[in-house]
Amino acid sequence: MLPFRSEIRNSPNQQAIKIFLSDETLDTRIKKHLEHFNEIDLIEITESIGQNRVGENITVFLKDDADISKMKSSIDSSLWWYFEEDHVD
């Protein structure tokens, strides 16, 4: 099982990336890990609604001038690095 997956969510109000972690106990740690990105406006941990979803997800709201595709790629790379470097106990 992969440690996470991410999805782009476009809405009329604000660009967002949803991150679903296999281990929800890491939500707060991953949220803190992502706070270094300047292109991020806000990060929230929210309940997931839908089929085949984990109970919670991390929703990353981007600033208006951010390129959502590039940010998803950067976030994914950063998370892969996080999990490969064994920052998780």
Contacts in CASP RR format, 6 or more apart in sequence:
PFRMAT RR
TARGET T0000
AUTHOR 0000-0000-0000
METHOD contacts of the structure
MODEL  1
MLPFRSEIRNSPNQQAIKIFLSDETLDTRIKKHLEHFNEIDLIEITESIG
QNRVGENITVFLKDDADISKMKSSIDSSLWWYFEEDHVD
1 22 0 8 1.000
2 22 0 8 1.000
3 21 0 8 1.000
3 22 0 8 1.000
3 23 0 8 1.000
3 79 0 8 1.000
3 83 0 8 1.000
3 88 0 8 1.000
4 19 0 8 1.000
4 20 0 8 1.000
4 21 0 8 1.000
4 22 0 8 1.000
4 30 0 8 1.000
4 79 0 8 1.000
4 83 0 8 1.000
5 19 0 8 1.000
5 20 0 8 1.000
6 17 0 8 1.000
6 18 0 8 1.000
6 19 0 8 1.000
6 20 0 8 1.000
6 72 0 8 1.000
6 75 0 8 1.000
6 76 0 8 1.000
6 79 0 8 1.000
7 17 0 8 1.000
7 18 0 8 1.000
7 20 0 8 1.000
8 15 0 8 1.000
8 16 0 8 1.000
8 17 0 8 1.000
8 68 0 8 1.000
8 69 0 8 1.000
8 72 0 8 1.000
9 15 0 8 1.000
9 16 0 8 1.000
9 17 0 8 1.000
9 18 0 8 1.000
9 59 0 8 1.000
10 16 0 8 1.000
10 68 0 8 1.000
14 41 0 8 1.000
14 61 0 8 1.000
14 62 0 8 1.000
14 64 0 8 1.000
15 61 0 8 1.000
15 62 0 8 1.000
15 64 0 8 1.000
15 66 0 8 1.000
15 68 0 8 1.000
16 59 0 8 1.000
16 60 0 8 1.000
16 61 0 8 1.000
16 62 0 8 1.000
17 59 0 8 1.000
17 60 0 8 1.000
17 62 0 8 1.000
17 68 0 8 1.000
17 71 0 8 1.000
17 72 0 8 1.000
17 75 0 8 1.000
18 57 0 8 1.000
18 58 0 8 1.000
18 59 0 8 1.000
18 60 0 8 1.000
19 30 0 8 1.000
19 57 0 8 1.000
19 58 0 8 1.000
19 59 0 8 1.000
19 60 0 8 1.000
19 75 0 8 1.000
19 79 0 8 1.000
20 48 0 8 1.000
20 53 0 8 1.000
20 54 0 8 1.000
20 57 0 8 1.000
21 27 0 8 1.000
21 30 0 8 1.000
21 54 0 8 1.000
21 57 0 8 1.000
21 58 0 8 1.000
22 54 0 8 1.000
23 88 0 8 1.000
24 54 0 8 1.000
24 55 0 8 1.000
24 56 0 8 1.000
26 88 0 8 1.000
27 45 0 8 1.000
27 56 0 8 1.000
27 58 0 8 1.000
28 45 0 8 1.000
29 87 0 8 1.000
29 88 0 8 1.000
30 58 0 8 1.000
30 79 0 8 1.000
30 82 0 8 1.000
31 43 0 8 1.000
31 45 0 8 1.000
31 58 0 8 1.000
33 78 0 8 1.000
33 79 0 8 1.000
33 82 0 8 1.000
33 87 0 8 1.000
34 40 0 8 1.000
34 43 0 8 1.000
34 58 0 8 1.000
34 60 0 8 1.000
34 75 0 8 1.000
34 78 0 8 1.000
35 43 0 8 1.000
37 71 0 8 1.000
37 74 0 8 1.000
37 75 0 8 1.000
37 78 0 8 1.000
39 62 0 8 1.000
39 63 0 8 1.000
39 65 0 8 1.000
39 66 0 8 1.000
39 71 0 8 1.000
40 60 0 8 1.000
40 61 0 8 1.000
40 62 0 8 1.000
40 63 0 8 1.000
40 66 0 8 1.000
40 71 0 8 1.000
41 61 0 8 1.000
41 62 0 8 1.000
41 63 0 8 1.000
42 60 0 8 1.000
42 61 0 8 1.000
43 58 0 8 1.000
43 59 0 8 1.000
43 60 0 8 1.000
43 61 0 8 1.000
44 58 0 8 1.000
44 59 0 8 1.000
44 61 0 8 1.000
45 56 0 8 1.000
45 57 0 8 1.000
45 58 0 8 1.000
45 59 0 8 1.000
46 56 0 8 1.000
46 57 0 8 1.000
46 58 0 8 1.000
46 59 0 8 1.000
47 55 0 8 1.000
47 56 0 8 1.000
47 57 0 8 1.000
48 54 0 8 1.000
48 55 0 8 1.000
48 56 0 8 1.000
48 57 0 8 1.000
60 71 0 8 1.000
60 75 0 8 1.000
62 68 0 8 1.000
62 71 0 8 1.000
82 88 0 8 1.000
END
